[in-house]
Amino acid sequence: MFDPAPKTLASPPAAAMPPARSATVVPINSHNIKVACSNCNLRELCMPLGLNRDELDQIDSVVNLRRKVKKGSLLFHNGEKFTSLFAIRTGFFKSYVASEDGHEQVTGFQMAGEVLGLDGIASDHHTCNAIALEDAEVCLMPFDRIEELSRDIPSMQRHVHKIMSREIVRENGIMLLLGSMRAEERLAAFLLNLVDRLHARGFSQSELVLRMTREEIGSYLGLKLETVSRAFSKFAEDGLVEVDKRNIRILRSDLLRDILGRPDCA
């Protein structure tokens, strides 16, 4: 249905980061470590398929840096100059925008195999903040080199277009969520989408650990914290899920899909 991967619902005027949050950010450590996309177990998720050996070598020459990001640290912030895309190798991120008074609006949750930073292409500056929800590692992809490769490797250009198209579809999905769905429908769509994305990465199709808080889920879905908690309790009472703090086990995905009124929300 929708992909809560990266992007923004709306971009406020280059709001500065709230001082308290900025003061607690842990510095990002960069390591000049060679990364071989051809040997990465996430290659099929973030790189085009069907590349020959020479094309893989060209991509390996571009994606040659990894960056470790500590939990609670910013990968990039609103207003920062855009230079690279970031392929998430491990970990989980949250993207959000902040108003001048410090209010946060969560705009997406991103996981391993997904790409962050597309928001900066249009204006050469990032229009949202991306923060690690757990210790993470990303591969840096300088965008000027990506553009060069796209001219030389047609499948690379198509893949970049596919990623950008997926963002448009995801934003349309968010608008549908916020505009026409009840609270339970929003949470059901969110859980099903999240577990489907995790399953594509080899994880369980029925169990997951929420890296985000219920308050953050509420911000993303346009719901109050109390409403999110009531919806979780209702799902548990009805036997749809088991909830143990942040550990979620989906017992009846078919009934969750029935809540949406369609057989498949992916």
Summary of the structure (lengths in Angstrom):
residues: 266
radius of gyration: 18.7
end to end distance: 4.2
largest distance: 55.7
contacts: 825
relative contact order: 0.16
helix: 41%
strand: 22%
